Amino acid sequence: MRINFFSAGIIYLALLCLVLIIGCKSFQTSYFGVEDEAITAPKEFNQTRLTIESAKFSADSLYAEKKIDEAMALGEEAAIAYWKCFDQVAKDVLALAQQSAYRAELFHPQPPPPTANRANATPWTPKTPESMESEAVYAGVIALPPHMIIETVYFGFDSYKLNPYEKSLLDNQVPVLKKHSDFVFEVAGHSDFAGPDSYNQILSQKRARSVIKYLSTNGVSDNHLYLIGYGESDPFYSNDTFDGQAKNRRSEIRVTGSLLPELALKNLDTLPAGTTLEVIHFNHNKRKLLPVYQALLDKAVPLIKGSPKVKLEIAGHSDNVGSKKKNLALSLKRASTVKDYLIAKGVSKNRLTTTVYASDQPIASNLSSIGKNLNRRVEIKVFE
């Protein structure tokens, strides 16, 4: 018994000495140019370093270089904080460093097209949202590219709070969203795979709601912001790594539909048959018209009524979940919902023709939840 107590005492003293020597550093080592004499470091430091190194090899722009420099500076701040035993502060700053590196890594400028005579070729510049907008012209109408992601913000583990950096990114998009008030923007929340599906679904919705709340506070009307949570169903990267999981904890602002500008719609008679005037999206297995699309249809009604000779097709579509019979019935219900709404607003029912396509005419892949969401729609088209 004495031997056991003696041995335990020796072990206790050894551990106490170890703690006194190492302190809160927990076997850390040198990172981001900050010298330290500890043996090892927490995995977050190495993961951040690897993320930055990966960004250096994949990024190719002045924007990416600035983000990489920003990530390195944040890494240095995190190391200093950790050596001073501010553990949580260090982890929070490391998360910001990784987010800066992600943005650098995700920036892949389109390569210049091959030319027979490069000496006389027009200098190539990466496309910006503004230049893409100027190119997206249909029948003289300027429109944002469909399904274009205009911003992505990231969240910490199990969090739906926006940090100051993500808020600054949203601040940059406020003028864009205000300018395009005739567009519907999907604000989609996502999560990694940690935790139950049901929990991640709720968490992703909270993330999307945080973005909408922040934008609304800054003057963006929520009448054209469509909230949806995808949970863990649409990872952008593999969840097998810490790096991939962090990139999947995100919210995206995506263009999902548009109302042609009023100037172009004042005379529908000039638009060719088959022109799509509006796309209305629906939740899974639902026919209910969401408020954001009610507001959009309200804007369209006076323009449609202004061209009484033009007939319209109300086409119902679905994703590929379920049987063909069920999807045909659901497509009809969705088309009828839109048709009845227009009739209630004073559009003559004799001008409206209902057609159903179920899942036969997808506009996106049904392999992902995002694609399925885009396919659950009703299109209003010029019929004749």
FENGI-V155202 format. One record per backbone hydrogen bond with DSSP energy under -0.5 kcal/mol. NH is the residue of the N-H (numbers start at 1). CO is the residue of the C=O. Records with the same first field share a line. If there is no record, write none. Layout:
BEGIN
NH = CO ; CO
END
This chain:
BEGIN
5 = 1
6 = 2
7 = 3
8 = 4
9 = 5
10 = 6
11 = 7
12 = 8
13 = 9
14 = 10
15 = 11
16 = 12
17 = 13
18 = 14
19 = 15
20 = 16
21 = 17
22 = 18
23 = 19
25 = 22
26 = 23
31 = 34
34 = 31
35 = 33
40 = 27
45 = 42
46 = 42
47 = 43
48 = 44
49 = 45
50 = 46
51 = 47
52 = 48
53 = 49
54 = 50
55 = 51
56 = 52
57 = 53
58 = 54
59 = 55
60 = 107
65 = 61
66 = 62
67 = 63
68 = 64
69 = 65
70 = 66
71 = 67
72 = 68
73 = 69
74 = 70
75 = 71
76 = 72
77 = 73
78 = 74
79 = 75
80 = 76
81 = 77
82 = 78
83 = 79
84 = 80
85 = 82
86 = 81
87 = 85
90 = 86
91 = 87
92 = 88
93 = 89
94 = 90
95 = 91
96 = 92
97 = 93
98 = 94
99 = 95
100 = 96
101 = 97
102 = 98
103 = 99
104 = 100
105 = 101
106 = 102
107 = 103 ; 104
108 = 106
109 = 107
120 = 117
121 = 118
132 = 128
133 = 129
134 = 130
135 = 131
136 = 132
137 = 135
138 = 141
141 = 138
142 = 140
143 = 136
147 = 255
148 = 145
150 = 148 ; 253
151 = 253
153 = 251
155 = 249
159 = 156
167 = 163
168 = 164
169 = 165
170 = 166
171 = 167
172 = 168
173 = 169 ; 170
174 = 170 ; 171
175 = 171
177 = 173
178 = 174
179 = 175
180 = 176
181 = 178 ; 179
183 = 180
184 = 257
185 = 183 ; 224
186 = 184 ; 254
187 = 185 ; 226
188 = 186 ; 252
189 = 228
190 = 250
191 = 231
200 = 196
201 = 197
202 = 198
203 = 199
204 = 200
205 = 201
206 = 202
207 = 203
208 = 204
209 = 205
210 = 206
211 = 207
212 = 208
213 = 209
214 = 210
215 = 211
216 = 212
217 = 213
218 = 214
219 = 216
220 = 215
221 = 219
224 = 221
225 = 222
226 = 185 ; 224
227 = 225
228 = 187
230 = 189
233 = 230
241 = 238
245 = 241
246 = 242
247 = 243
248 = 244
249 = 245 ; 246
250 = 248
251 = 153
252 = 188
253 = 151
254 = 186 ; 252
255 = 148
256 = 184
257 = 184
259 = 182
260 = 258 ; 277
264 = 261
265 = 261
266 = 262
267 = 264
270 = 267
271 = 268
274 = 382
275 = 272
277 = 275 ; 380
278 = 380
280 = 378
282 = 376
286 = 283
290 = 288
293 = 290
294 = 290
295 = 291
296 = 292
297 = 293
298 = 294
299 = 295
300 = 296
301 = 297
302 = 298
303 = 299
304 = 300
305 = 301
306 = 302
307 = 304
310 = 307
312 = 351
313 = 381
314 = 353
315 = 313 ; 379
316 = 314 ; 355
317 = 377
318 = 358
327 = 323
328 = 324
329 = 325
330 = 326
331 = 327
332 = 328
333 = 329
334 = 330
335 = 331
336 = 332
337 = 333
338 = 334
339 = 335
340 = 336
341 = 337
342 = 338
343 = 339
344 = 340
345 = 341
346 = 343
347 = 342
351 = 348
352 = 349
353 = 312 ; 351
355 = 314
357 = 316
358 = 316
360 = 357
362 = 359
368 = 365
372 = 368
373 = 369
374 = 370
375 = 371
376 = 372
377 = 375
378 = 280
379 = 315
380 = 278
381 = 313 ; 379
382 = 275
383 = 311 ; 381
384 = 311
END
